[in-house]
């Protein structure tokens, strides 16, 4: 299993409703969805995430309410390590994954998450904002699904 690398990050408002999130873009995405808008995350490039997570949190914790991992479930041990760091700072956590099966995410990872988006991107069905989407997002604390469309 390869170590997690990330290729940039941004502060975002839309990805997790009602949260200001530090979205960390993790590379080496194993899902390779056709029509992916983030194909720059397919290659194994960037910096080692576990080396930098403390610095990122030091820098941005006071500005955010949530850390959103854009990928990372290909190495759930390291993902869990980073989730715990965010939780220690009382931040919420979210995972965006192209994985279709929430049961393949470990119990420990799920228990360290407040939100999860599952499902690969299927061009014909569209992303979270499309009514036809196959992707699903859950608010795990309140055990409810979040819908991005009206
Ligand atoms: S999971 Fe996301 S980043 Fe990975 S290929 Fe699919 S759309 Fe692209």
Boltz pocket constraint, residues with backbone or C-beta under 6 A from the ligand:
constraints:
  - pocket:
      binder: B
      contacts: [[A, 29], [A, 30], [A, 31], [A, 32], [A, 33], [A, 36], [A, 37], [A, 38], [A, 39], [A, 41], [A, 97], [A, 98], [A, 99], [A, 119], [A, 120], [A, 121]]
      max_distance: 6.0
